[in-house]
């Protein structure tokens, strides 16, 4: 089974989820040959815009994207505005005094629009000291997030600090701590609500003097983040708070791991709760179910796979989990504008769970990768889906890195159920809708008419009608083989 998973992850999917190195357009060669801009703000603008054009599912022209982004940046100023005319962009004070007039490029060459954008941003910062104090990285964030949000709701820009933490979270690290360097001091900047640091006693503005005895002030911020997030075993932070003597706070590794899988056995039914998908989810699942299947005294009659409130995460992880339940069949297919986005994921031979009946629980917050898992098992008649219509987030993001160590999540494809049905904005419709349950249990008749996906979803919105116990209904279905088989085929 592990060989099967390793084959998929290594050969098929890593280029998609790890982020692709962008293949820049031909004009880039001339641009970089004539500009000394390595690691400069202008280079970041050029890389980011080029990546969006290259990867995005539905990119707009450089003019449309750059002008939208520039207006987002200038709108941060209290004293400056950007005015568009037929041929020009005019940067002026809000009292009417013109700072500079810029002629729009006549072509859609990326480097020309980058030159314009950089000039307008630089002139704005020279004339607005308050905005300049926020720093160029803050400007980059506004620029790219304005640009990306004009394309779709799921693409976004993460600054270097956020990108570092995002990479650690995708790897299963749940420390949840952001720091900043102020002179020679390393200060706690943010403590994320659901991270291990939130329960440790740390406070914002605490000074971290050392990590596991290693003094921090000579280190750069990247090295400090590496110590915070890559240290194995216990993480001991030496803290100075106000004028008090330094003291230690220790966070055990087990608390820093993002445990996305919980497995419990109730009578003869295995309950598997997956809260999200990261790089460790599949191995967590394998480790936690292994003991139950090794115990020959346990006769497992059915599995309840709980994906309620699961927002998704790494798509490859959901593909791997689906593969554990399937002996054959399509898991999902991904299609976008970019040729590399076309992927078909097939299950390899070997059902880890030996065809034990499965009921999947979903609700309105089940989204993205969790929807792929539910659709894969539903369409391959491997599981009955119970609950309410899911969220309907059916897009895939690729994550290229930029030279300033920031990263962008760029929507570059849609994924589809094995049946070919679209998931985006439609979601997964359960086989058994809790709104249709009668007297606590479903009847033996099909619960939906075949009158279109959108109208079907509307019939099973959460919060309408009967709110029966999801777990009780799941156990009832698993206890009734005839009902289970009927629902499996409808």
C-alpha positions as CSV (number, residue, x, y, z in Angstrom):
1,X,0.0,0.0,0.0
2,X,2.8,2.4,0.9
3,X,4.5,1.7,-2.5
4,X,1.2,2.6,-4.2
5,X,1.0,6.0,-2.3
6,X,4.7,6.8,-2.9
7,X,4.3,6.1,-6.7
8,X,1.4,8.7,-6.9
9,X,3.0,11.4,-4.8
10,X,6.5,11.2,-6.5
11,X,5.7,10.7,-10.1
12,X,2.4,12.4,-10.6
13,X,1.6,15.1,-8.2
14,X,4.6,16.8,-6.6
15,X,5.1,19.3,-9.4
16,X,1.6,20.5,-8.9
17,X,1.4,20.9,-5.1
18,X,5.0,21.9,-4.3
19,X,4.8,24.9,-6.7
20,X,6.3,25.0,-10.1
21,X,9.3,27.1,-11.2
22,X,7.7,29.5,-13.7
23,X,8.8,29.4,-17.3
24,X,9.0,33.1,-18.1
25,X,7.9,34.7,-21.3
26,X,10.4,35.5,-24.1
27,X,10.5,39.2,-23.2
28,X,12.1,38.3,-19.8
29,X,15.5,37.7,-21.3
30,X,15.8,41.2,-22.6
31,X,14.4,42.6,-19.5
32,X,16.8,40.9,-17.1
33,X,19.8,41.4,-19.5
34,X,19.3,45.2,-19.4
35,X,18.3,45.7,-15.8
36,X,20.4,45.3,-12.7
37,X,17.5,44.3,-10.5
38,X,18.4,41.0,-8.8
39,X,16.3,40.6,-5.7
40,X,14.9,44.1,-6.1
41,X,11.3,45.2,-5.8
42,X,11.1,45.5,-9.5
43,X,12.2,41.9,-10.0
44,X,9.5,40.7,-7.5
45,X,6.9,42.6,-9.5
46,X,8.1,41.1,-12.7
47,X,8.2,37.5,-11.3
48,X,4.8,37.8,-9.7
49,X,3.0,39.2,-12.8
50,X,4.7,36.7,-15.1
51,X,3.7,33.8,-12.8
52,X,0.1,34.9,-12.8
53,X,0.0,35.1,-16.6
54,X,1.7,31.8,-16.9
55,X,-0.2,29.8,-14.3
56,X,-3.6,31.3,-13.7
57,X,-6.7,29.6,-14.9
58,X,-8.2,32.8,-16.4
59,X,-5.6,35.6,-16.4
60,X,-6.3,39.1,-17.6
61,X,-4.0,41.3,-19.7
62,X,-1.0,43.0,-18.0
63,X,-2.7,46.3,-18.4
64,X,-5.9,45.2,-16.6
65,X,-4.0,43.4,-13.8
66,X,-1.4,46.1,-13.2
67,X,-3.8,49.0,-13.2
68,X,-6.2,47.2,-10.8
69,X,-3.2,46.5,-8.5
70,X,-1.9,50.1,-8.7
71,X,-5.2,51.5,-7.6
72,X,-5.2,49.1,-4.7
73,X,-1.8,50.4,-3.6
74,X,-2.6,54.1,-4.1
75,X,-5.9,53.7,-2.2
76,X,-3.7,53.1,0.9
77,X,-2.6,56.7,0.7
78,X,-4.4,59.5,2.5
79,X,-3.0,62.2,0.4
80,X,-2.4,60.8,-3.1
81,X,-4.7,59.4,-5.8
82,X,-4.3,57.8,-9.2
83,X,-6.5,59.0,-12.1
84,X,-7.0,57.1,-15.3
85,X,-7.5,58.9,-18.7
86,X,-7.7,57.4,-22.2
87,X,-3.9,57.3,-22.7
88,X,-2.4,58.3,-19.4
89,X,-2.3,57.5,-15.7
90,X,-2.0,60.6,-13.5
91,X,-0.5,60.5,-10.0
92,X,-1.6,63.6,-8.1
93,X,-2.2,64.9,-4.6
94,X,-5.8,64.9,-3.4
95,X,-5.7,68.7,-3.4
96,X,-5.3,68.5,-7.2
97,X,-1.6,69.1,-7.6
98,X,-0.1,66.7,-10.2
99,X,3.0,64.7,-9.2
100,X,3.6,62.9,-12.5
101,X,1.8,61.9,-15.7
102,X,2.6,58.5,-17.1
103,X,1.9,57.4,-20.7
104,X,0.4,53.9,-20.8
105,X,2.5,51.3,-22.7
106,X,1.0,50.5,-26.1
107,X,1.9,46.8,-25.9
108,X,1.1,44.1,-23.4
109,X,4.8,43.3,-22.8
110,X,5.2,42.4,-19.1
111,X,8.4,44.3,-18.6
112,X,6.9,47.6,-19.8
113,X,4.0,47.4,-17.4
114,X,6.4,46.4,-14.6
115,X,8.5,49.5,-15.3
116,X,5.3,51.6,-15.2
117,X,4.1,50.0,-11.9
118,X,7.5,50.4,-10.2
119,X,7.8,54.0,-11.2
120,X,4.3,54.9,-9.9
121,X,5.0,53.0,-6.6
122,X,8.4,54.7,-6.1
123,X,7.0,58.2,-6.8
124,X,4.1,57.5,-4.5
125,X,6.4,56.5,-1.6
126,X,8.6,59.6,-2.2
127,X,5.6,61.8,-1.8
128,X,3.9,60.0,1.1
129,X,6.1,59.5,4.1
130,X,3.4,57.8,6.1
131,X,2.8,55.2,3.4
132,X,6.6,54.8,2.8
133,X,7.0,53.8,6.5
134,X,4.9,50.7,6.0
135,X,7.8,49.3,3.9
136,X,8.0,47.9,0.3
137,X,7.0,44.4,1.4
138,X,3.7,45.8,2.7
139,X,3.2,47.5,-0.7
140,X,4.0,44.2,-2.5
141,X,1.4,42.4,-0.4
142,X,-1.3,45.0,-1.2
143,X,-0.3,45.1,-4.9
144,X,-0.5,41.3,-5.5
145,X,-3.5,40.6,-3.3
146,X,-5.5,43.3,-5.1
147,X,-4.4,41.8,-8.4
148,X,-5.1,38.2,-7.4
149,X,-8.5,39.0,-5.8
150,X,-9.6,40.6,-9.1
151,X,-9.1,37.2,-10.7
152,X,-10.7,34.8,-8.2
153,X,-11.4,34.5,-4.4
154,X,-8.9,31.8,-3.7
155,X,-5.6,33.1,-5.1
156,X,-3.5,35.1,-2.7
157,X,0.0,36.4,-1.8
158,X,1.9,35.5,1.3
159,X,4.7,37.7,2.5
160,X,8.1,36.0,3.4
161,X,7.1,35.4,7.0
162,X,3.7,34.0,6.1
163,X,5.3,31.9,3.4
164,X,7.7,30.4,5.9
165,X,5.0,29.5,8.3
166,X,2.7,28.2,5.5
167,X,5.4,25.8,4.4
168,X,5.8,24.5,7.9
169,X,2.0,24.0,8.3
170,X,1.8,22.2,5.0
171,X,4.5,19.9,6.4
172,X,2.4,19.2,9.5
173,X,4.0,21.6,12.0
174,X,1.5,23.4,14.2
175,X,3.7,25.6,16.3
176,X,1.6,28.7,15.3
177,X,4.2,31.4,16.1
178,X,5.3,34.4,14.2
179,X,8.4,36.5,15.3
180,X,10.1,39.6,14.1
181,X,13.6,41.0,14.5
182,X,13.9,44.5,16.0
183,X,17.5,45.4,16.2
184,X,19.2,42.6,18.1
185,X,16.0,41.5,19.7
186,X,13.7,38.7,18.5
187,X,10.2,39.5,19.5
188,X,7.0,37.4,19.4
189,X,4.8,39.1,16.8
190,X,1.8,36.9,16.5
191,X,0.5,33.8,18.3
192,X,-2.0,31.8,16.1
193,X,-5.2,30.8,17.9
194,X,-5.0,27.1,17.0
195,X,-1.3,26.6,17.3
196,X,0.7,24.9,20.1
197,X,2.3,28.3,21.1
198,X,-1.2,29.6,22.1
199,X,-1.2,27.1,25.0
200,X,2.4,27.6,26.1
201,X,2.2,30.8,28.1
202,X,4.0,32.9,25.5
203,X,2.8,36.5,25.0
204,X,3.1,39.0,22.1
205,X,6.2,41.2,22.5
206,X,8.0,38.6,24.6
207,X,11.7,38.6,23.7
208,X,13.1,35.2,22.6
209,X,16.7,35.1,23.8
210,X,17.6,31.6,22.8
211,X,16.1,28.4,21.3
212,X,17.4,25.2,22.9
213,X,20.3,27.2,24.3
214,X,21.3,28.7,21.0
215,X,21.6,32.5,21.3
216,X,19.5,34.2,18.6
217,X,20.7,37.8,18.1
218,X,23.5,37.0,15.6
219,X,21.1,35.0,13.4
220,X,19.0,36.2,10.5
221,X,15.3,35.8,10.5
222,X,15.3,32.8,8.2
223,X,17.7,30.9,10.4
224,X,15.5,31.7,13.4
225,X,12.4,30.4,11.7
226,X,14.3,27.2,10.8
227,X,15.2,26.7,14.4
228,X,11.6,27.3,15.5
229,X,9.9,25.0,13.0
230,X,12.5,22.4,12.1
231,X,13.8,21.5,15.5
232,X,13.1,17.9,16.4
233,X,12.1,16.9,19.9
234,X,11.3,19.4,22.7
235,X,11.5,23.1,21.8
236,X,12.8,25.2,24.7
237,X,12.5,29.0,24.3
238,X,14.4,31.3,26.7
239,X,12.1,34.3,27.2
240,X,12.8,37.8,28.6
241,X,9.6,39.6,29.6
242,X,9.8,43.3,30.7
243,X,12.7,43.7,33.2
244,X,12.2,40.2,34.7
245,X,14.9,37.6,34.7
246,X,14.9,35.2,31.7
247,X,12.8,32.0,32.0
248,X,12.2,28.9,29.9
249,X,9.1,27.8,28.1
250,X,9.2,24.2,26.7
251,X,6.8,23.0,23.9
252,X,6.9,19.3,23.3
253,X,7.1,18.0,19.7
254,X,3.9,16.0,20.1
255,X,2.0,19.3,20.7
256,X,3.7,20.9,17.7
257,X,2.5,18.3,15.3
258,X,-0.8,19.0,13.6
259,X,-2.7,15.9,14.4
260,X,-5.3,15.9,11.6
261,X,-6.6,12.3,12.2
262,X,-8.5,10.9,15.2
263,X,-9.5,7.2,15.2
264,X,-11.9,5.7,17.8
265,X,-13.6,2.3,18.0
266,X,-17.2,2.3,19.3
267,X,-18.5,-1.2,19.6
268,X,-17.7,-2.7,16.2
269,X,-17.6,0.6,14.3
270,X,-14.5,2.5,13.5
271,X,-14.9,6.3,13.6
272,X,-12.2,8.2,11.6
273,X,-12.3,12.0,11.9
274,X,-10.0,13.9,9.5
275,X,-10.0,17.6,10.3
276,X,-7.8,18.7,7.4
277,X,-5.1,17.4,5.0
278,X,-1.4,18.0,5.3
279,X,1.8,16.0,4.4
280,X,1.4,13.8,7.4
281,X,-2.3,12.9,7.2
282,X,-2.0,9.7,5.3
283,X,0.7,8.3,7.7
284,X,-1.3,9.4,10.7
285,X,-4.3,7.4,9.4
286,X,-2.2,4.3,8.7
287,X,-0.6,4.4,12.1
288,X,-3.9,4.9,14.0
289,X,-5.9,2.3,12.2
290,X,-3.2,-0.3,12.2
291,X,-3.7,-1.4,15.8
292,X,-7.4,-1.9,15.3
293,X,-6.9,-4.2,12.3
294,X,-4.0,-6.2,13.9
295,X,-6.3,-7.1,16.8
296,X,-8.1,-10.2,15.5
297,X,-10.6,-10.0,18.4
298,X,-12.0,-6.8,16.9
299,X,-14.6,-7.5,14.2
300,X,-15.1,-4.2,12.5
301,X,-18.5,-4.0,10.8
302,X,-18.3,-0.6,9.3
303,X,-16.4,2.7,9.1
304,X,-17.7,6.2,9.7
305,X,-15.4,8.7,7.9
306,X,-16.1,12.1,9.3
307,X,-15.2,15.0,7.0
308,X,-17.6,17.5,8.6
309,X,-16.0,21.0,8.9
310,X,-12.9,19.8,7.0
311,X,-11.7,22.8,4.9
312,X,-9.4,20.8,2.7
313,X,-5.6,21.3,2.6
314,X,-3.1,19.4,0.4
315,X,-4.8,17.7,-2.5
316,X,-2.2,15.0,-2.7
317,X,-3.0,13.9,0.8
318,X,-6.7,13.5,0.0
319,X,-5.8,11.5,-3.1
320,X,-3.7,9.2,-1.0
321,X,-6.4,8.7,1.6
322,X,-8.9,7.9,-1.2
323,X,-6.5,5.4,-2.7
324,X,-6.4,3.5,0.7
325,X,-10.1,2.7,0.3
326,X,-10.2,1.9,-3.4
327,X,-9.0,-1.1,-5.3
328,X,-9.5,0.5,-8.7
329,X,-11.1,3.4,-10.5
330,X,-10.6,7.1,-11.1
331,X,-10.1,9.2,-7.9
332,X,-10.3,12.6,-9.5
333,X,-9.2,14.5,-12.6
334,X,-7.8,18.0,-12.8
335,X,-8.1,20.3,-15.8
336,X,-6.9,23.8,-16.4
337,X,-5.5,26.2,-19.0
338,X,-1.9,25.2,-18.4
339,X,-0.9,21.9,-20.1
340,X,0.9,20.7,-16.8
341,X,-2.4,21.1,-14.9
342,X,-4.0,18.2,-16.7
343,X,-4.0,15.2,-14.3
344,X,-6.0,12.0,-13.9
345,X,-5.6,10.2,-10.6
346,X,-6.2,6.4,-10.7
347,X,-6.4,4.2,-7.7
348,X,-3.9,1.4,-7.5
349,X,-4.7,-2.2,-6.6
350,X,-5.2,-2.9,-2.9
351,X,-8.1,-1.8,-0.6
352,X,-6.5,-1.3,2.8
353,X,-10.0,-1.6,4.5
354,X,-11.0,-4.8,2.8
355,X,-14.2,-3.4,1.4
356,X,-15.7,-2.8,4.8
357,X,-18.8,-0.6,4.4
358,X,-18.1,3.1,4.8
359,X,-20.4,6.0,5.5
360,X,-18.9,9.5,4.9
361,X,-20.2,12.5,6.9
362,X,-20.2,15.9,5.2
363,X,-21.7,19.3,5.9
364,X,-21.7,22.8,4.4
365,X,-18.1,23.4,5.6
366,X,-16.7,20.3,3.9
367,X,-14.5,21.8,1.2
368,X,-11.8,21.4,-1.4
369,X,-9.6,18.3,-0.9
370,X,-12.2,16.8,1.5
371,X,-14.8,17.1,-1.3
372,X,-12.5,15.2,-3.6
373,X,-12.2,12.4,-1.1
374,X,-16.0,12.2,-0.6
375,X,-16.7,12.3,-4.4
376,X,-14.0,9.6,-5.1
377,X,-15.6,7.1,-2.7
378,X,-19.2,8.1,-3.6
379,X,-18.8,7.8,-7.4
380,X,-16.8,4.5,-7.1
381,X,-19.7,3.1,-5.0
382,X,-17.2,2.6,-2.1
383,X,-19.1,4.7,0.4
384,X,-22.5,6.2,1.2
385,X,-22.4,10.0,1.8
386,X,-24.5,11.3,4.6
387,X,-25.2,14.9,5.8
388,X,-25.7,18.1,3.9
389,X,-24.5,19.6,0.6
390,X,-20.8,20.5,0.8
391,X,-19.2,23.9,0.3
392,X,-18.2,23.6,-3.4
393,X,-14.6,24.7,-3.6
394,X,-13.4,22.9,-6.7
395,X,-10.2,24.8,-7.7
396,X,-6.6,23.8,-7.4
397,X,-3.8,26.3,-6.5
398,X,-0.2,26.0,-7.4
399,X,2.4,27.8,-5.2
400,X,5.4,29.4,-6.9
401,X,8.0,31.1,-4.7
402,X,9.4,34.6,-5.5
403,X,13.0,35.9,-5.1
404,X,12.0,37.8,-1.9
405,X,11.0,34.4,-0.3
406,X,7.3,35.3,-0.5
407,X,4.9,32.9,-2.3
408,X,1.7,33.1,-4.3
409,X,-1.2,30.6,-4.3
410,X,-2.4,30.8,-7.9
411,X,-5.6,29.1,-9.0
412,X,-4.7,27.2,-12.1
413,X,-7.2,24.4,-12.5
414,X,-10.6,22.9,-11.6
415,X,-11.0,19.4,-10.2
416,X,-13.8,17.1,-11.1
417,X,-15.5,14.1,-9.5
418,X,-14.8,10.7,-11.1
419,X,-18.2,10.9,-12.7
420,X,-17.0,14.1,-14.5
421,X,-19.3,16.3,-12.5
422,X,-18.0,19.8,-11.6
423,X,-17.5,20.4,-7.9
424,X,-16.7,24.1,-7.9
425,X,-19.7,26.2,-6.7
426,X,-21.8,23.1,-6.7
427,X,-20.3,20.8,-4.1
428,X,-21.1,17.2,-3.2
429,X,-24.7,16.2,-2.7
430,X,-25.1,13.5,-0.1
431,X,-26.8,10.2,-0.8
432,X,-28.7,10.7,2.4
433,X,-29.7,14.2,3.3
434,X,-30.4,14.7,7.0
435,X,-33.3,17.0,5.9
436,X,-34.9,14.0,4.3
437,X,-34.6,11.6,7.3
438,X,-37.9,10.4,8.6
439,X,-38.5,9.3,12.2
440,X,-34.8,9.4,12.9
441,X,-33.8,7.1,10.0
442,X,-33.8,7.2,6.2
443,X,-36.4,5.3,4.3
444,X,-35.6,2.9,1.5
445,X,-36.4,5.2,-1.4
446,X,-34.1,7.4,-3.4
447,X,-33.8,10.8,-1.7
448,X,-33.3,13.0,-4.8
449,X,-34.8,13.6,-8.2
450,X,-32.4,13.9,-11.2
451,X,-33.3,17.5,-11.9
452,X,-29.9,19.1,-12.0
453,X,-26.9,19.6,-9.6
454,X,-27.8,23.1,-8.4
455,X,-31.4,22.4,-7.6
456,X,-30.4,19.1,-5.9
457,X,-27.8,21.0,-3.7
458,X,-30.5,23.5,-2.8
459,X,-32.7,20.6,-1.4
460,X,-30.0,19.7,1.1
461,X,-28.9,22.9,2.7
462,X,-27.7,22.7,6.3
463,X,-29.9,24.2,8.8
464,X,-33.2,23.5,7.1
465,X,-35.6,21.0,8.5
466,X,-34.7,17.9,10.5
467,X,-31.4,17.8,12.4
468,X,-31.2,14.1,13.3
469,X,-28.0,12.7,14.9
470,X,-25.6,12.2,12.0
471,X,-23.7,9.4,13.8
472,X,-26.9,7.5,14.7
473,X,-28.1,7.6,11.1
474,X,-24.7,6.4,9.9
475,X,-24.7,3.5,12.3
476,X,-28.3,2.6,11.2
477,X,-27.2,2.5,7.6
478,X,-24.2,0.4,8.4
479,X,-26.3,-2.0,10.4
480,X,-28.8,-2.5,7.5
481,X,-27.0,-4.1,4.6
482,X,-30.0,-3.9,2.2
483,X,-30.3,-0.2,2.8
484,X,-26.6,0.4,2.5
485,X,-26.4,-1.4,-0.8
486,X,-29.5,0.5,-2.1
487,X,-28.0,3.9,-1.1
488,X,-24.6,2.9,-2.6
489,X,-26.1,2.4,-6.0
490,X,-28.5,5.4,-6.2
